Amino acid sequence: MHTSDSPGLFEHQHVQLEAQLHAHLLDVVGADFGHALQRLQRWRADLAQHIEIENTRLLPHVPSGARWAARVYLVEHDRIALLADEYLLKVQAMAQQPPQDEQARRHAVLALLDAAHALRHVLEHHHEREHQGLARELPPALQAAAWEGVEPGGA
């Protein structure tokens, strides 16, 4: 059982990923679509690594009787990856052909913020589920081994 004395490894990983996405969104707000794309690509790679670690190192150990079965997390991971990839395509398109006038830039920024909303919503609920479930139900030593040396945005 995860205790308050155990490091919040899920929380730490999620805070790092959220900070990367936040930095990306600040670039979007500033209509800096080139930097927004670079940050999003980095975040997407780190997210893929995060999901892979959870799917291969942690979810096989979800105990019977857990609050949520491993398949719930797997389905959510698939949904998150799909939403992230769809959003990435929109940001890539904007970076490749940035709007030229101020009004068009404003519309583009709003469109990207709207497009990011569903992804952010699913991520928020998924992270909360992991904090309430996996972080409390998996042994701290297993969590530590799974996340050893993993620092999103660190490379």
N, C-alpha and C positions, 0 to 999 in steps of 0.2 A: 504494500500500500504506500502510495506517495504521501509524504508528510511535509509539514512546513519546514522541517530541517533539511529535506532533500532539495537539491538544486532544481529549479523549475526549468528543466531542459526543453520541454515543449514550448513553454512560455518564452524562453530565450530565443529559440529558433523562430518562433512566430513574430516576436518583436523585431528581429533582424529583417525578416522578409517584409514585414509591414513598413519598416523604415525605408527599405528600397523602393517599394511601391509608392510611398508618400513622396519621396524625392522625384520619382518619375512624374507624378501628378503635378508637382510644383513646376516642372519643366513644361508640362502641357499647359498649365495656367499661364505661363509666361510665353506661350506660343513658340517655344524652342523645340520644335519637333525633331530635329536631329539628335539633340541630347536626350530628349524624351525616349526616342527609339533605342538609343544605346543603353540607357538605364533599364528600359523594359526588357531588352534582350538579356541583360545580365540577370535581372530578377527572374525571368522565365527559366533560364538555365539553373539558377539556384533553386527555384521552385521544383523543377524536374528532379533535381538531386534529392530534395527534401521528400518528395513523394516516393521516390525509389527507395530511400532508406526506410520510410515508414512501411511501404508495401513488402519489402523483403526482410528487414531486420526486426520489425516490431509487430506488425499485424499477424504473422504466423503464431505469435505467442499470446494473443488475446484469449483470456481464460473463458471457459464455458461459464455461462451465467453473468458475463460482463454486461454492463449497462447497454452497450451497442455491440452487435456482432461485427467481426472484421469486414464482412461484405458491405456494411453500411459505409464504412470509411473508404473502401475500395470504390464504390459507386460515386461517392463524393469526390474522390481524387480524380476519377475520370471526368466528371462534370467540371471540376475546376480546371483541369488541363484543356478541355474543349473551350471553355469560356476564355481562358488565357490566350489560347492560340487564335481564336476569333478576334479578340481585342488587339493582339499583336499585329494581325493583318491590317487592321484599320490604322494603327499608328504607322506601320510601314508605308501604307498608301499616302498618308498625310506627309510623312517625311520625304517621300519621293517627289511629291508635287505639292509643296506648301502653298497655301493661299497667298496671293500677292497684295491684296488691300486689307485695310484694318477691319472692315466689316466682315469680310470673308474669314479672316483669322479668328475673329470672335465667334463666328458660327462654327468654325472647325474645332475650336477649344471646347465649346459647349457640347458639340457632337461627341468628342472623345470622352469628356467627363460623363456624359450620359451612357456611353458605351461601357465605361469602366464600372458603372454603378452595380450592375448585376454580378459581376465578378467579385467586387468588394463585399457585397452582401453575402454571397455564398461562402467566401473565405472567412468572414467574421463568424458566421454560424458554425462552420466546420471547425475552426480553431477553438471555439467555445466547447464544442462537443469533445474535442480531443483533450482539452483541459479538464473537463468533467469526467471523462471516461479513461482514455489511454494513460494519461499522466498519473492517474490515481490507481489504475488497475494493473499496470505493468511494473515489475520490480525495478527499483531505481538503478540497480547494477546493469540490468539489461538496457535501460534507457541510456545510461552513461556510455556503455559500449557502442550502442548504435550511433550516437551523436559524436563520439570521440573524433576530434580534429575537424569537425564540420562547422564552418563559420560562414553563413551566407554573406555575400558581398565582401568577403575578406581577401579574396585573391585578386 
